[in-house]
Amino acid sequence: MSARLASGLWVSAYLTRLRLAEIAAYVTQKGDATAGAVVVKVATLDGQARAFQRSFDMAANARIWVPLTEGAEVDVDALLARQKSRDRDLWVIELEDRQGRTLLDEDGLST
């Protein structure tokens, strides 16, 4: 079992990867630097968006990224607003990419 990376450190590394891939990214809510959960929203700039959260896959014994919601960007934003109001430790990172890239499936970010 591997140690979990502090949320703030993971977010910093993720933002660097996004910048290098020329994907626009913004931290719209800064959560707890040590253990805050992270939600990643990607807007495809056509009125649509998807949001992802980390979950534990018991079969694989690993943390994985799973879709939280997708659809009209206004609906995704409404759900994220509710999440933010309930969890003050939550990090929300918003991306803008016409192709919908998040890089969450890449080595070092996927788990």
KEGU-317666 format. One record per residue: x, y negated, z negated of N, C-alpha, C, O in turn; residue number from 1. Coordinates in nm, 2 decimals, always signed. Layout:
BEGIN
NODE     n_c1     n_c2     n_c3    ca_c1    ca_c2    ca_c3     c_c1     c_c2     c_c3     o_c1     o_c2     o_c3   num
NODE        X        Y        Z        X        Y        Z        X        Y        Z        X        Y        Z   NUM
...
! end
This chain:
BEGIN
NODE     n_c1     n_c2     n_c3    ca_c1    ca_c2    ca_c3     c_c1     c_c2     c_c3     o_c1     o_c2     o_c3   num
NODE    +0.08    +0.12    +0.00    +0.00    +0.00    +0.00    +0.09    -0.12    +0.00    +0.18    -0.13    -0.08     1
NODE    +0.06    -0.22    +0.09    +0.15    -0.34    +0.10    +0.09    -0.45    +0.02    -0.04    -0.46    -0.01     2
NODE    +0.17    -0.54    -0.03    +0.13    -0.66    -0.10    +0.06    -0.75    -0.01    +0.09    -0.77    +0.11     3
NODE    -0.05    -0.82    -0.07    -0.12    -0.92    +0.01    -0.04    -1.05    +0.02    +0.01    -1.09    -0.08     4
NODE    -0.04    -1.11    +0.13    +0.02    -1.24    +0.15    -0.07    -1.35    +0.10    -0.19    -1.34    +0.12     5
NODE    -0.02    -1.45    +0.03    -0.09    -1.56    -0.02    -0.17    -1.63    +0.09    -0.11    -1.65    +0.20     6
NODE    -0.29    -1.66    +0.07    -0.37    -1.72    +0.18    -0.31    -1.84    +0.24    -0.31    -1.86    +0.37     7
NODE    -0.25    -1.93    +0.16    -0.19    -2.06    +0.22    -0.08    -2.03    +0.31    -0.06    -2.09    +0.41     8
NODE    +0.00    -1.93    +0.27    +0.12    -1.89    +0.35    +0.07    -1.83    +0.49    +0.13    -1.85    +0.59     9
NODE    -0.03    -1.74    +0.48    -0.09    -1.68    +0.60    -0.14    -1.78    +0.69    -0.12    -1.78    +0.81    10
NODE    -0.22    -1.88    +0.64    -0.28    -1.98    +0.72    -0.17    -2.06    +0.79    -0.18    -2.09    +0.91    11
NODE    -0.06    -2.10    +0.72    +0.05    -2.17    +0.78    +0.11    -2.10    +0.89    +0.14    -2.15    +1.00    12
NODE    +0.14    -1.97    +0.87    +0.20    -1.89    +0.98    +0.10    -1.87    +1.10    +0.14    -1.88    +1.21    13
NODE    -0.03    -1.86    +1.07    -0.13    -1.85    +1.17    -0.13    -1.97    +1.26    -0.14    -1.97    +1.38    14
NODE    -0.13    -2.09    +1.19    -0.14    -2.22    +1.26    -0.02    -2.23    +1.35    -0.03    -2.29    +1.46    15
NODE    +0.10    -2.19    +1.31    +0.22    -2.19    +1.39    +0.20    -2.11    +1.51    +0.24    -2.15    +1.62    16
NODE    +0.15    -1.98    +1.50    +0.13    -1.90    +1.61    +0.03    -1.96    +1.71    +0.05    -1.95    +1.83    17
NODE    -0.07    -2.02    +1.66    -0.17    -2.08    +1.75    -0.11    -2.20    +1.82    -0.13    -2.22    +1.94    18
NODE    -0.03    -2.28    +1.75    +0.04    -2.39    +1.82    +0.13    -2.34    +1.93    +0.13    -2.40    +2.04    19
NODE    +0.20    -2.24    +1.90    +0.30    -2.18    +2.01    +0.22    -2.13    +2.13    +0.27    -2.13    +2.24    20
NODE    +0.10    -2.08    +2.10    +0.01    -2.03    +2.21    -0.07    -2.14    +2.28    -0.15    -2.12    +2.37    21
NODE    -0.05    -2.26    +2.23    -0.12    -2.38    +2.28    -0.27    -2.37    +2.27    -0.35    -2.40    +2.36    22
NODE    -0.31    -2.32    +2.15    -0.45    -2.31    +2.11    -0.48    -2.41    +2.01    -0.42    -2.41    +1.90    23
NODE    -0.57    -2.50    +2.03    -0.61    -2.61    +1.94    -0.67    -2.55    +1.81    -0.76    -2.47    +1.82    24
NODE    -0.62    -2.59    +1.70    -0.67    -2.53    +1.57    -0.67    -2.64    +1.46    -0.59    -2.73    +1.46    25
NODE    -0.78    -2.63    +1.38    -0.80    -2.73    +1.27    -0.84    -2.66    +1.15    -0.92    -2.57    +1.15    26
NODE    -0.78    -2.70    +1.03    -0.83    -2.65    +0.91    -0.94    -2.74    +0.86    -0.92    -2.86    +0.83    27
NODE    -1.07    -2.69    +0.86    -1.18    -2.77    +0.83    -1.22    -2.76    +0.68    -1.30    -2.83    +0.63    28
NODE    -1.17    -2.65    +0.62    -1.18    -2.64    +0.47    -1.06    -2.57    +0.42    -1.03    -2.46    +0.46    29
NODE    -0.99    -2.64    +0.33    -0.87    -2.58    +0.26    -0.92    -2.51    +0.14    -0.98    -2.57    +0.05    30
NODE    -0.89    -2.38    +0.13    -0.93    -2.30    +0.02    -0.82    -2.28    -0.08    -0.72    -2.35    -0.08    31
NODE    -0.84    -2.18    -0.17    -0.74    -2.15    -0.27    -0.61    -2.10    -0.20    -0.62    -2.01    -0.12    32
NODE    -0.50    -2.15    -0.24    -0.37    -2.12    -0.17    -0.32    -1.98    -0.20    -0.24    -1.92    -0.12    33
NODE    -0.37    -1.92    -0.31    -0.32    -1.79    -0.34    -0.42    -1.68    -0.29    -0.37    -1.58    -0.23    34
NODE    -0.54    -1.69    -0.32    -0.63    -1.58    -0.29    -0.76    -1.62    -0.22    -0.86    -1.54    -0.22    35
NODE    -0.77    -1.73    -0.16    -0.89    -1.77    -0.09    -0.92    -1.69    +0.03    -0.82    -1.65    +0.11    36
NODE    -1.04    -1.66    +0.06    -1.08    -1.58    +0.18    -1.06    -1.68    +0.30    -1.06    -1.80    +0.28    37
NODE    -1.04    -1.62    +0.42    -1.02    -1.70    +0.54    -1.13    -1.66    +0.64    -1.15    -1.54    +0.67    38
NODE    -1.19    -1.76    +0.70    -1.28    -1.74    +0.81    -1.22    -1.82    +0.93    -1.18    -1.93    +0.92    39
NODE    -1.22    -1.75    +1.05    -1.17    -1.81    +1.17    -1.29    -1.83    +1.27    -1.35    -1.73    +1.30    40
NODE    -1.31    -1.95    +1.31    -1.42    -1.98    +1.41    -1.35    -2.02    +1.54    -1.25    -2.10    +1.54    41
NODE    -1.39    -1.96    +1.65    -1.34    -2.00    +1.78    -1.46    -2.06    +1.87    -1.56    -1.98    +1.89    42
NODE    -1.45    -2.18    +1.91    -1.54    -2.24    +2.00    -1.49    -2.23    +2.14    -1.38    -2.27    +2.17    43
NODE    -1.58    -2.18    +2.23    -1.53    -2.17    +2.37    -1.56    -2.29    +2.46    -1.55    -2.28    +2.58    44
NODE    -1.60    -2.40    +2.40    -1.63    -2.53    +2.46    -1.74    -2.52    +2.57    -1.74    -2.60    +2.66    45
NODE    -1.83    -2.42    +2.55    -1.95    -2.42    +2.64    -2.07    -2.41    +2.55    -2.18    -2.36    +2.60    46
NODE    -2.06    -2.45    +2.43    -2.18    -2.45    +2.34    -2.18    -2.32    +2.26    -2.27    -2.30    +2.17    47
NODE    -2.09    -2.22    +2.28    -2.09    -2.10    +2.21    -1.97    -2.09    +2.12    -1.87    -2.16    +2.13    48
NODE    -1.98    -2.00    +2.02    -1.87    -1.98    +1.92    -1.89    -1.85    +1.85    -1.99    -1.78    +1.86    49
NODE    -1.78    -1.80    +1.80    -1.77    -1.68    +1.72    -1.70    -1.71    +1.59    -1.61    -1.79    +1.59    50
NODE    -1.73    -1.64    +1.48    -1.66    -1.65    +1.36    -1.62    -1.51    +1.31    -1.69    -1.42    +1.33    51
NODE    -1.50    -1.50    +1.25    -1.44    -1.38    +1.21    -1.40    -1.39    +1.06    -1.36    -1.49    +1.01    52
NODE    -1.42    -1.28    +0.99    -1.37    -1.27    +0.85    -1.30    -1.14    +0.83    -1.31    -1.04    +0.91    53
NODE    -1.22    -1.13    +0.72    -1.15    -1.01    +0.69    -1.23    -0.92    +0.61    -1.31    -0.97    +0.52    54
NODE    -1.22    -0.79    +0.64    -1.30    -0.69    +0.56    -1.21    -0.57    +0.54    -1.11    -0.56    +0.61    55
NODE    -1.24    -0.49    +0.44    -1.16    -0.37    +0.42    -1.22    -0.25    +0.49    -1.34    -0.22    +0.47    56
NODE    -1.15    -0.19    +0.57    -1.19    -0.07    +0.65    -1.15    +0.05    +0.56    -1.03    +0.09    +0.56    57
NODE    -1.24    +0.12    +0.50    -1.21    +0.23    +0.41    -1.15    +0.35    +0.49    -1.06    +0.42    +0.44    58
NODE    -1.20    +0.37    +0.61    -1.15    +0.48    +0.69    -1.00    +0.47    +0.72    -0.93    +0.56    +0.72    59
NODE    -0.97    +0.34    +0.76    -0.83    +0.32    +0.80    -0.74    +0.27    +0.68    -0.62    +0.26    +0.69    60
NODE    -0.81    +0.25    +0.56    -0.74    +0.20    +0.44    -0.66    +0.08    +0.47    -0.54    +0.06    +0.44    61
NODE    -0.72    -0.02    +0.54    -0.66    -0.14    +0.58    -0.76    -0.26    +0.59    -0.88    -0.24    +0.60    62
NODE    -0.70    -0.38    +0.58    -0.79    -0.50    +0.60    -0.79    -0.53    +0.75    -0.68    -0.53    +0.81    63
NODE    -0.91    -0.56    +0.80    -0.92    -0.58    +0.94    -1.01    -0.71    +0.96    -1.08    -0.75    +0.87    64
NODE    -1.00    -0.77    +1.08    -1.08    -0.88    +1.11    -1.21    -0.83    +1.18    -1.20    -0.75    +1.27    65
NODE    -1.33    -0.88    +1.13    -1.45    -0.83    +1.19    -1.54    -0.96    +1.22    -1.52    -1.06    +1.16    66
NODE    -1.63    -0.95    +1.32    -1.71    -1.06    +1.35    -1.81    -1.09    +1.23    -1.87    -1.00    +1.18    67
NODE    -1.82    -1.22    +1.20    -1.91    -1.26    +1.10    -2.04    -1.30    +1.16    -2.15    -1.27    +1.12    68
NODE    -2.03    -1.38    +1.27    -2.14    -1.42    +1.35    -2.10    -1.47    +1.49    -1.98    -1.50    +1.51    69
NODE    -2.19    -1.48    +1.58    -2.16    -1.54    +1.71    -2.29    -1.59    +1.77    -2.40    -1.54    +1.74    70
NODE    -2.27    -1.68    +1.87    -2.39    -1.74    +1.93    -2.37    -1.89    +1.96    -2.26    -1.93    +1.98    71
NODE    -2.48    -1.96    +1.95    -2.47    -2.10    +1.98    -2.39    -2.17    +1.87    -2.40    -2.13    +1.75    72
NODE    -2.30    -2.26    +1.91    -2.21    -2.32    +1.81    -2.28    -2.38    +1.69    -2.23    -2.38    +1.58    73
NODE    -2.39    -2.45    +1.72    -2.46    -2.51    +1.61    -2.51    -2.41    +1.51    -2.51    -2.44    +1.39    74
NODE    -2.55    -2.29    +1.55    -2.59    -2.18    +1.46    -2.47    -2.13    +1.38    -2.48    -2.10    +1.26    75
NODE    -2.36    -2.11    +1.45    -2.23    -2.07    +1.38    -2.19    -2.17    +1.28    -2.16    -2.13    +1.16    76
NODE    -2.20    -2.30    +1.31    -2.16    -2.40    +1.22    -2.25    -2.41    +1.10    -2.21    -2.43    +0.99    77
NODE    -2.38    -2.38    +1.12    -2.48    -2.38    +1.01    -2.45    -2.26    +0.91    -2.45    -2.28    +0.79    78
NODE    -2.41    -2.15    +0.96    -2.38    -2.04    +0.88    -2.25    -2.07    +0.80    -2.24    -2.04    +0.68    79
NODE    -2.15    -2.13    +0.87    -2.02    -2.17    +0.80    -2.05    -2.27    +0.69    -1.98    -2.27    +0.59    80
NODE    -2.14    -2.36    +0.71    -2.17    -2.47    +0.61    -2.23    -2.40    +0.49    -2.19    -2.44    +0.38    81
NODE    -2.31    -2.30    +0.51    -2.37    -2.22    +0.39    -2.25    -2.15    +0.32    -2.25    -2.15    +0.20    82
NODE    -2.16    -2.09    +0.39    -2.05    -2.01    +0.33    -1.96    -2.11    +0.25    -1.93    -2.08    +0.14    83
NODE    -1.93    -2.23    +0.31    -1.85    -2.33    +0.24    -1.92    -2.37    +0.11    -1.85    -2.39    +0.01    84
NODE    -2.05    -2.39    +0.11    -2.12    -2.44    -0.01    -2.12    -2.34    -0.12    -2.13    -2.37    -0.24    85
NODE    -2.11    -2.21    -0.09    -2.11    -2.10    -0.19    -1.97    -2.07    -0.23    -1.96    -2.01    -0.34    86
NODE    -1.87    -2.09    -0.15    -1.73    -2.05    -0.19    -1.63    -2.16    -0.17    -1.59    -2.19    -0.06    87
NODE    -1.60    -2.22    -0.29    -1.51    -2.34    -0.28    -1.36    -2.30    -0.25    -1.28    -2.38    -0.22    88
NODE    -1.33    -2.17    -0.27    -1.20    -2.12    -0.24    -1.18    -2.08    -0.09    -1.07    -2.03    -0.06    89
NODE    -1.28    -2.09    -0.01    -1.28    -2.04    +0.13    -1.20    -2.13    +0.22    -1.21    -2.25    +0.21    90
NODE    -1.12    -2.07    +0.30    -1.05    -2.14    +0.41    -1.13    -2.13    +0.53    -1.18    -2.02    +0.56    91
NODE    -1.15    -2.23    +0.61    -1.21    -2.23    +0.74    -1.12    -2.29    +0.84    -1.08    -2.41    +0.83    92
NODE    -1.08    -2.21    +0.94    -0.99    -2.25    +1.05    -1.08    -2.25    +1.18    -1.13    -2.15    +1.21    93
NODE    -1.08    -2.36    +1.24    -1.16    -2.37    +1.37    -1.07    -2.39    +1.49    -0.98    -2.47    +1.49    94
NODE    -1.09    -2.31    +1.59    -1.01    -2.31    +1.71    -1.10    -2.35    +1.83    -1.22    -2.34    +1.82    95
NODE    -1.03    -2.41    +1.93    -1.10    -2.44    +2.05    -1.02    -2.38    +2.16    -0.90    -2.41    +2.19    96
NODE    -1.09    -2.28    +2.23    -1.02    -2.21    +2.34    -1.12    -2.16    +2.44    -1.21    -2.08    +2.40    97
NODE    -1.12    -2.20    +2.56    -1.22    -2.16    +2.66    -1.22    -2.01    +2.68    -1.33    -1.95    +2.71    98
NODE    -1.11    -1.94    +2.66    -1.10    -1.80    +2.67    -1.14    -1.72    +2.55    -1.16    -1.60    +2.55    99
NODE    -1.16    -1.80    +2.44    -1.20    -1.73    +2.31    -1.09    -1.66    +2.24    -1.12    -1.58    +2.16   100
NODE    -0.97    -1.70    +2.27    -0.85    -1.63    +2.21    -0.84    -1.67    +2.06    -0.86    -1.79    +2.02   101
NODE    -0.81    -1.58    +1.97    -0.79    -1.60    +1.83    -0.65    -1.55    +1.79    -0.60    -1.60    +1.68   102
NODE    -0.59    -1.46    +1.86    -0.46    -1.40    +1.83    -0.47    -1.31    +1.70    -0.37    -1.25    +1.66   103
NODE    -0.59    -1.29    +1.65    -0.61    -1.21    +1.53    -0.57    -1.06    +1.55    -0.55    -0.99    +1.45   104
NODE    -0.57    -1.02    +1.67    -0.53    -0.88    +1.69    -0.38    -0.86    +1.71    -0.34    -0.74    +1.74   105
NODE    -0.30    -0.96    +1.70    -0.16    -0.95    +1.72    -0.09    -0.90    +1.60    -0.14    -0.92    +1.49   106
NODE    +0.03    -0.84    +1.62    +0.11    -0.79    +1.50    +0.13    -0.90    +1.40    +0.16    -1.01    +1.44   107
NODE    +0.12    -0.87    +1.28    +0.14    -0.97    +1.17    +0.02    -1.05    +1.14    +0.02    -1.11    +1.03   108
NODE    -0.08    -1.05    +1.22    -0.20    -1.13    +1.19    -0.32    -1.03    +1.18    -0.42    -1.07    +1.11   109
NODE    -0.31    -0.92    +1.24    -0.42    -0.83    +1.24    -0.46    -0.77    +1.10    -0.57    -0.73    +1.08   110
NODE    -0.36    -0.75    +1.02    -0.38    -0.69    +0.89    -0.35    -0.78    +0.77    -0.36    -0.75    +0.66   111
! end
